């Protein structure tokens, strides 16, 4: 049976009930990092402690449907690293050694979160922790109405220092939406409403350092969100590094929602955007309340030279809308030591290109380009043939990639030494997802509330208090 399954995985399809089923494939690379410490995690209301082996990162795989077969393979050797079967809302974690190029192959769509570094999950008195990432939808892409996810680690989760808190649940309403959030076992739940262009946030239970205190809500580390209108959800931890998905799907577009929370004042720290045009255009950056922040025009010569716009926003919490008259890509990040594109914080980020679509991206150090199928590829104007599962690396700067099939790009930013990094991995459905434009978001004068109201605050504070009391009894 294992040999037969491996044969089917090579083919890339399975037959279920006589119908072909496309496999879901996620690619990733584990950068050499500082080691993860001993960690605590809530699993179905019970505290579980474990210590990742030195020299490894954590790979969490979350099931979206029952009976999902998952395999993790080393791309260099082809050897099986691990395998499992998951049901809906079930999660398992695996240890992946530094320097590993790997793929996750699943018979159905799953959520795949890769994290590493000594301070990624730190919760006690240390501000520069947590990771920033968008959460993928169950159907594919990052805009939708149903999400099953493990929250990414948040930043400094003490509720009594709210100016230092950064949230691993930040929900933005693309449309008017009622939303319902619950943890896997249903001991925490909340129902709220949001008007278009409004947002809400809190800190959800995830992992923390062993014996770390947290004010996060929930009794489990897996959550499900359902909504009546389209939303986008992310972790907005300090020190963002996210290749922002377009509001219309994929990573190339003309409309973007961009969260970047970098409100710790320190020399060389700033929230920044890197905007790269793929055609002549004018780009406008707005607050979600409608006020213009900055604008920039790109000429045909700018496009030919692969120019980019490095926009420094300073220190603060920024929730922005980016609108362009032509196709662009957007990277949001934070700097350290110097406000420069060469000094971006620790992190990894992912983007992808559809068949026949050019994408452009910036990396401060290097990036890995994975081929999802046998195809012809053009990288920075140079043509080559790439086989399925083949990968190439490129150095720092702006790059252009285009393939006859799907490509996945992983951006690497070592920052201060890969002390904290992480991101949800992507597959073809995340790249191919397509949504209608949202012109109403860019109307001026839209009011934005920080919380949906006193009811939200009361629910969150009460749930946090109950959670902490229960946790003190267990620790």
C-alpha positions as CSV (number, residue, x, y, z in Angstrom):
1,X,0.0,0.0,0.0
2,X,2.7,2.6,0.8
3,X,4.4,1.9,-2.6
4,X,1.1,2.3,-4.4
5,X,0.3,5.5,-2.5
6,X,3.8,6.8,-3.4
7,X,3.1,6.0,-7.1
8,X,-0.2,8.0,-7.0
9,X,1.6,10.9,-5.3
10,X,4.1,11.0,-8.1
11,X,1.2,11.1,-10.6
12,X,-0.3,14.0,-8.6
13,X,-3.9,12.5,-8.6
14,X,-5.9,10.0,-6.6
15,X,-9.2,8.4,-7.5
16,X,-12.0,8.7,-5.0
17,X,-15.3,7.2,-5.9
18,X,-14.1,6.9,-9.5
19,X,-13.4,10.6,-9.8
20,X,-9.8,12.0,-10.1
21,X,-8.8,14.1,-7.1
22,X,-5.9,16.6,-7.3
23,X,-3.4,16.4,-4.6
24,X,-2.6,19.5,-2.5
25,X,1.2,20.3,-2.5
26,X,2.9,22.9,-0.2
27,X,6.6,23.7,-0.5
28,X,8.9,25.1,2.1
29,X,12.5,25.6,3.3
30,X,13.7,25.7,6.9
31,X,16.4,28.4,7.4
32,X,19.2,27.8,10.0
33,X,17.9,29.5,13.1
34,X,18.2,29.8,16.9
35,X,16.6,26.9,18.7
36,X,13.0,26.7,19.9
37,X,12.6,26.4,23.7
38,X,10.3,24.2,25.7
39,X,6.7,25.1,24.8
40,X,3.3,24.9,26.4
41,X,0.1,24.4,24.3
42,X,-3.5,24.0,25.1
43,X,-4.9,20.8,23.5
44,X,-8.6,20.3,24.1
45,X,-8.6,22.1,27.4
46,X,-5.4,20.4,28.7
47,X,-2.0,21.9,29.0
48,X,0.7,19.9,27.0
49,X,4.4,20.6,27.3
50,X,7.0,19.6,24.8
51,X,10.6,20.6,23.7
52,X,11.5,20.6,20.0
53,X,14.9,18.9,19.4
54,X,17.8,21.3,18.7
55,X,18.2,22.3,15.1
56,X,14.6,21.9,14.1
57,X,11.6,24.0,13.3
58,X,7.9,23.3,13.9
59,X,5.5,22.3,11.1
60,X,1.8,22.3,12.1
61,X,-0.7,20.7,9.8
62,X,-4.4,21.3,10.4
63,X,-7.1,19.2,8.8
64,X,-10.0,20.8,7.0
65,X,-11.8,17.6,6.1
66,X,-12.1,14.1,7.6
67,X,-9.8,11.4,6.3
68,X,-7.1,13.6,4.9
69,X,-3.9,11.7,4.2
70,X,-0.7,13.8,4.6
71,X,2.9,13.0,3.7
72,X,6.0,15.2,4.3
73,X,8.9,14.5,2.0
74,X,12.5,15.8,1.7
75,X,12.9,17.3,-1.8
76,X,16.6,16.6,-2.0
77,X,16.5,12.9,-1.1
78,X,12.9,12.1,-1.9
79,X,12.7,10.3,1.5
80,X,9.5,10.3,3.6
81,X,10.0,12.5,6.7
82,X,6.6,11.7,8.2
83,X,3.0,10.8,7.4
84,X,-0.4,10.9,9.1
85,X,-4.1,11.0,8.5
86,X,-6.1,14.0,9.8
87,X,-9.8,14.7,10.4
88,X,-11.4,18.2,10.3
89,X,-10.1,20.5,12.9
90,X,-7.4,17.9,13.9
91,X,-3.8,19.2,14.2
92,X,-0.5,17.5,14.5
93,X,3.0,19.0,14.6
94,X,6.3,17.7,13.2
95,X,9.9,18.6,13.6
96,X,11.8,19.6,10.4
97,X,15.6,20.0,10.6
98,X,17.3,23.2,9.6
99,X,18.3,23.4,6.0
100,X,15.6,21.0,4.8
101,X,13.8,21.7,1.5
102,X,10.5,19.8,1.8
103,X,7.0,19.4,0.5
104,X,3.7,18.6,2.2
105,X,1.4,16.4,0.0
106,X,-2.2,16.0,1.1
107,X,-5.2,14.3,-0.4
108,X,-7.4,17.2,0.6
109,X,-6.7,20.9,1.4
110,X,-5.0,21.5,4.8
111,X,-3.5,24.4,6.8
112,X,0.3,24.3,7.0
113,X,2.1,26.6,9.5
114,X,5.9,26.7,9.6
115,X,7.6,28.4,12.6
116,X,11.0,28.6,14.2
117,X,13.5,30.6,16.3
118,X,14.1,31.0,20.0
119,X,11.8,34.0,20.5
120,X,8.8,33.2,18.2
121,X,6.7,31.9,21.1
122,X,8.2,33.9,23.9
123,X,5.4,35.5,26.0
124,X,7.1,36.9,29.1
125,X,8.3,40.5,29.0
126,X,9.9,40.4,25.6
127,X,8.3,42.7,23.0
128,X,10.0,41.4,19.8
129,X,8.1,38.1,19.5
130,X,5.4,36.6,17.4
131,X,5.0,36.3,13.7
132,X,2.8,38.0,11.0
133,X,0.9,35.9,8.5
134,X,-2.4,35.8,6.7
135,X,-4.6,32.8,7.5
136,X,-5.8,30.8,4.4
137,X,-9.5,30.0,3.9
138,X,-10.8,26.5,3.8
139,X,-11.7,26.8,0.1
140,X,-8.4,28.4,-1.0
141,X,-7.0,31.9,-1.0
142,X,-7.1,34.5,1.8
143,X,-10.4,36.2,1.4
144,X,-13.5,34.2,2.3
145,X,-16.1,33.1,4.8
146,X,-14.7,30.0,6.5
147,X,-11.3,29.5,8.2
148,X,-9.9,26.7,10.3
149,X,-6.5,27.6,11.7
150,X,-4.0,27.4,14.5
151,X,-3.3,31.0,15.6
152,X,0.3,32.1,14.9
153,X,2.3,33.1,18.0
154,X,1.3,36.6,19.2
155,X,3.5,39.4,20.6
156,X,3.8,40.1,24.3
157,X,0.3,38.8,25.4
158,X,0.0,40.6,28.7
159,X,-3.4,42.3,28.7
160,X,-2.3,45.0,31.2
161,X,0.2,46.5,28.8
162,X,-2.2,46.9,25.9
163,X,0.1,49.3,24.0
164,X,2.6,46.6,23.6
165,X,0.2,43.8,22.7
166,X,0.0,42.6,19.1
167,X,-2.8,40.4,18.0
168,X,-2.8,37.0,16.3
169,X,-6.5,37.4,15.4
170,X,-7.1,40.5,13.3
171,X,-10.2,40.4,11.2
172,X,-10.9,42.9,8.4
173,X,-14.4,43.1,6.7
174,X,-14.3,43.3,3.0
175,X,-18.1,43.2,3.1
176,X,-20.6,43.7,5.9
177,X,-20.3,40.5,7.9
178,X,-21.7,38.7,11.0
179,X,-18.9,36.4,12.3
180,X,-18.8,33.5,14.6
181,X,-15.5,32.3,16.2
182,X,-15.1,29.2,18.4
183,X,-12.2,27.0,19.5
184,X,-12.2,23.3,18.6
185,X,-13.9,22.1,21.7
186,X,-16.5,24.9,21.9
187,X,-15.6,26.2,25.3
188,X,-14.8,29.6,23.9
189,X,-17.0,31.2,21.3
190,X,-18.1,34.7,20.3
191,X,-20.5,36.2,17.8
192,X,-20.0,39.7,16.4
193,X,-20.8,41.9,13.5
194,X,-18.6,44.2,11.3
195,X,-19.4,46.8,8.7
196,X,-17.4,47.0,5.5
197,X,-13.8,48.3,6.1
198,X,-14.1,47.9,9.8
199,X,-11.9,45.5,11.8
200,X,-11.8,43.7,15.2
201,X,-9.0,41.9,17.0
202,X,-8.0,39.9,20.1
203,X,-5.3,37.4,21.1
204,X,-6.2,33.8,20.7
205,X,-4.7,30.8,22.6
206,X,-1.6,29.5,20.8
207,X,1.7,28.2,22.1
208,X,3.9,30.0,24.6
209,X,7.2,29.3,26.3
210,X,7.0,26.8,29.1
211,X,5.3,28.3,32.1
212,X,4.6,31.5,30.2
213,X,1.6,33.5,31.3
214,X,-0.9,34.5,28.6
215,X,-4.1,36.5,28.5
216,X,-5.2,34.8,25.3
217,X,-8.7,33.5,25.0
218,X,-9.7,29.9,24.2
219,X,-9.2,26.4,25.6
220,X,-7.6,24.9,22.5
221,X,-5.1,25.9,19.9
222,X,-7.4,25.2,16.9
223,X,-10.1,27.7,16.0
224,X,-12.9,27.9,13.3
225,X,-14.3,31.2,12.0
226,X,-17.4,31.4,9.8
227,X,-18.8,34.7,8.4
228,X,-21.8,35.9,6.3
229,X,-19.6,38.2,4.2
230,X,-16.1,38.2,2.9
231,X,-13.3,38.9,5.4
232,X,-9.5,38.6,5.6
233,X,-7.8,37.4,8.8
234,X,-4.2,37.7,9.9
235,X,-1.7,37.7,12.8
236,X,-0.5,41.3,13.2
237,X,2.5,40.6,15.4
238,X,5.3,43.2,15.7
239,X,7.9,43.0,12.9
240,X,5.7,42.0,10.0
241,X,7.1,40.3,6.9
242,X,4.2,39.4,4.6
243,X,3.9,39.3,0.8
244,X,0.4,40.7,0.8
245,X,-2.3,38.8,-1.2
246,X,-4.4,41.0,-3.4
247,X,-8.0,41.6,-2.6
248,X,-8.9,40.1,-5.9
249,X,-6.9,37.0,-5.3
250,X,-3.3,35.8,-6.0
251,X,-0.4,38.1,-5.4
252,X,-0.6,40.5,-8.4
253,X,-3.4,43.0,-8.3
254,X,-4.6,46.6,-8.0
255,X,-6.3,46.5,-4.6
256,X,-4.7,45.4,-1.3
257,X,-5.5,45.5,2.5
258,X,-2.2,45.9,4.4
259,X,-1.8,45.5,8.1
260,X,1.5,46.5,9.7
261,X,1.9,47.0,13.4
262,X,5.3,48.4,14.4
263,X,4.6,50.6,17.4
264,X,7.8,50.1,19.5
265,X,9.9,53.3,19.3
266,X,13.6,52.5,18.7
267,X,16.3,53.9,16.4
268,X,16.1,52.2,13.0
269,X,12.6,50.7,13.5
270,X,9.9,51.6,11.0
271,X,6.9,50.0,9.4
272,X,7.6,49.9,5.6
273,X,6.0,48.9,2.3
274,X,7.8,47.7,-0.8
275,X,5.6,48.2,-3.9
276,X,6.8,46.8,-7.3
277,X,5.0,47.7,-10.5
278,X,4.5,45.2,-13.4
279,X,3.1,48.0,-15.7
280,X,3.0,51.8,-15.7
281,X,0.6,53.0,-13.0
282,X,-0.1,55.3,-10.2
283,X,-0.3,53.8,-6.6
284,X,-2.1,55.4,-3.7
285,X,-1.7,54.3,-0.1
286,X,-4.7,55.1,2.2
287,X,-5.7,54.6,5.7
288,X,-8.9,52.5,6.0
289,X,-10.6,55.7,7.2
290,X,-9.9,57.2,3.7
291,X,-7.1,59.6,4.5
292,X,-4.3,59.5,1.9
293,X,-0.9,58.5,3.3
294,X,1.3,58.7,0.1
295,X,1.2,58.2,-3.7
296,X,3.7,57.3,-6.4
297,X,3.7,57.1,-10.2
298,X,5.6,54.5,-12.1
299,X,6.7,54.9,-15.8
300,X,7.4,52.3,-18.4
301,X,11.1,52.9,-17.7
302,X,10.6,52.1,-14.0
303,X,9.0,48.8,-15.0
304,X,11.8,48.0,-17.4
305,X,14.4,48.6,-14.7
306,X,12.4,46.7,-12.1
307,X,12.2,49.7,-9.9
308,X,10.4,49.6,-6.5
309,X,8.9,52.0,-4.0
310,X,10.3,51.8,-0.5
311,X,7.8,53.6,1.7
312,X,8.7,54.2,5.3
313,X,5.6,54.7,7.5
314,X,7.4,55.3,10.8
315,X,6.3,53.9,14.2
316,X,2.7,53.0,14.8
317,X,-0.2,50.6,14.0
318,X,-1.0,50.8,10.3
319,X,-4.1,49.4,8.7
320,X,-3.9,50.5,5.1
321,X,-5.5,50.1,1.7
322,X,-3.4,50.2,-1.4
323,X,-4.9,51.1,-4.8
324,X,-3.2,51.1,-8.1
325,X,-4.2,51.9,-11.7
326,X,-2.0,48.9,-12.9
327,X,-0.8,45.6,-11.6
328,X,1.6,45.7,-8.6
329,X,2.9,43.4,-5.8
330,X,3.1,44.6,-2.2
331,X,5.5,43.4,0.6
332,X,4.9,44.8,4.1
333,X,7.7,44.6,6.6
334,X,9.5,46.4,9.4
335,X,13.1,47.5,9.7
336,X,15.8,47.2,12.4
337,X,19.0,49.2,13.0
338,X,18.5,51.2,9.8
339,X,15.4,52.3,7.9
340,X,16.5,50.6,4.7
341,X,15.3,47.7,2.5
342,X,18.6,46.0,3.4
343,X,17.6,45.9,7.1
344,X,14.3,44.1,7.2
345,X,13.4,42.1,10.4
346,X,13.6,38.3,10.7
347,X,11.0,36.4,8.7
348,X,9.9,34.3,5.8
349,X,7.1,35.1,3.4
350,X,5.4,33.2,0.5
351,X,3.9,34.2,-2.8
352,X,3.0,32.4,-6.0
353,X,2.4,32.8,-9.7
354,X,-0.3,31.4,-11.9
355,X,0.5,29.7,-15.2
356,X,1.6,32.4,-17.6
357,X,1.6,35.1,-15.0
358,X,4.7,37.3,-14.1
359,X,5.2,38.1,-10.5
360,X,7.9,40.4,-9.0
361,X,9.2,40.4,-5.5
362,X,11.9,41.8,-3.3
363,X,14.1,39.9,-0.9
364,X,16.8,41.4,1.4
365,X,18.9,38.3,1.3
366,X,17.7,35.4,-0.8
367,X,14.6,33.5,-2.0
368,X,13.8,30.0,-3.1
369,X,11.7,29.4,-6.2
370,X,9.8,26.0,-6.3
371,X,8.3,24.5,-9.4
372,X,5.0,22.7,-8.8
373,X,5.1,20.9,-12.2
374,X,7.3,20.3,-15.2
375,X,7.4,23.7,-16.9
376,X,9.3,26.4,-18.8
377,X,10.3,29.2,-16.5
378,X,11.8,32.7,-17.0
379,X,13.7,34.1,-14.0
380,X,15.0,37.7,-14.4
381,X,14.8,37.4,-18.1
382,X,16.6,34.1,-18.4
383,X,14.7,31.1,-19.7
384,X,15.1,27.6,-18.3
385,X,13.3,24.3,-17.9
386,X,12.3,23.2,-14.4
387,X,11.0,19.8,-13.3
388,X,8.3,19.2,-10.7
389,X,9.7,19.6,-7.2
390,X,12.8,21.3,-8.6
391,X,13.9,24.6,-6.9
392,X,16.4,27.3,-7.5
393,X,17.7,30.1,-5.2
394,X,18.2,33.8,-6.1
395,X,20.1,36.5,-4.2
396,X,19.0,39.9,-2.8
397,X,17.1,42.5,-4.7
398,X,14.0,42.6,-7.0
399,X,13.3,39.6,-9.1
400,X,10.9,38.7,-11.8
401,X,9.5,35.1,-12.3
402,X,7.1,33.6,-14.8
403,X,6.3,30.0,-15.6
404,X,4.1,28.0,-17.9
405,X,2.8,26.3,-14.6
406,X,2.5,27.3,-11.0
407,X,5.5,28.6,-9.1
408,X,5.9,29.2,-5.3
409,X,8.4,31.7,-4.0
410,X,9.7,31.7,-0.4
411,X,11.4,35.0,0.7
412,X,14.1,34.8,3.4
413,X,15.0,37.7,5.7
414,X,17.5,36.7,8.3
415,X,17.2,40.0,10.2
416,X,19.1,39.6,13.5
417,X,19.7,35.9,12.9
418,X,16.4,34.2,12.3
419,X,15.4,34.5,16.0
420,X,11.7,34.4,15.1
421,X,10.0,33.6,11.9
422,X,7.0,31.8,10.5
423,X,4.3,31.8,7.9
424,X,1.4,29.7,6.5
425,X,2.5,27.8,3.4
426,X,0.6,28.1,0.2
427,X,-0.7,25.8,-2.6
428,X,-2.1,26.2,-6.0
429,X,-5.6,27.0,-4.7
430,X,-4.2,30.0,-2.8
431,X,-2.6,31.3,-5.9
432,X,-5.5,30.7,-8.2
433,X,-8.2,32.1,-6.0
434,X,-10.2,34.9,-7.6
435,X,-12.6,37.5,-6.1
436,X,-14.4,40.5,-7.4
437,X,-12.9,44.0,-6.9
438,X,-14.0,45.9,-3.8
439,X,-14.3,49.5,-4.9
440,X,-16.5,50.4,-1.9
441,X,-13.5,50.0,0.4
442,X,-11.8,52.9,-1.1
443,X,-14.6,55.4,-0.6
444,X,-13.5,58.2,1.7
445,X,-14.8,58.8,5.2
446,X,-15.5,55.2,6.3
447,X,-15.6,55.0,10.1
448,X,-13.3,52.4,11.6
449,X,-13.9,51.0,15.1
450,X,-11.2,49.4,17.1
451,X,-13.6,47.1,18.7
452,X,-17.1,46.2,17.7
453,X,-18.3,47.6,21.0
454,X,-18.4,47.1,24.7
455,X,-19.9,43.7,24.3
456,X,-16.7,42.4,22.5
457,X,-14.5,43.8,25.2
458,X,-16.6,42.2,27.9
459,X,-16.6,38.8,26.2
460,X,-12.8,38.9,25.6
461,X,-11.9,40.1,29.1
462,X,-14.3,37.6,30.8
463,X,-13.1,34.7,28.7
464,X,-9.5,35.7,29.3
465,X,-10.1,35.8,33.1
466,X,-11.8,32.4,33.1
467,X,-9.0,31.0,31.0
468,X,-6.3,32.3,33.3
469,X,-8.0,31.1,36.5
470,X,-8.3,27.6,34.9
471,X,-4.7,27.7,33.7
472,X,-3.3,28.6,37.2
473,X,-4.9,25.5,38.5
474,X,-3.3,23.3,35.9
475,X,0.2,24.8,36.0
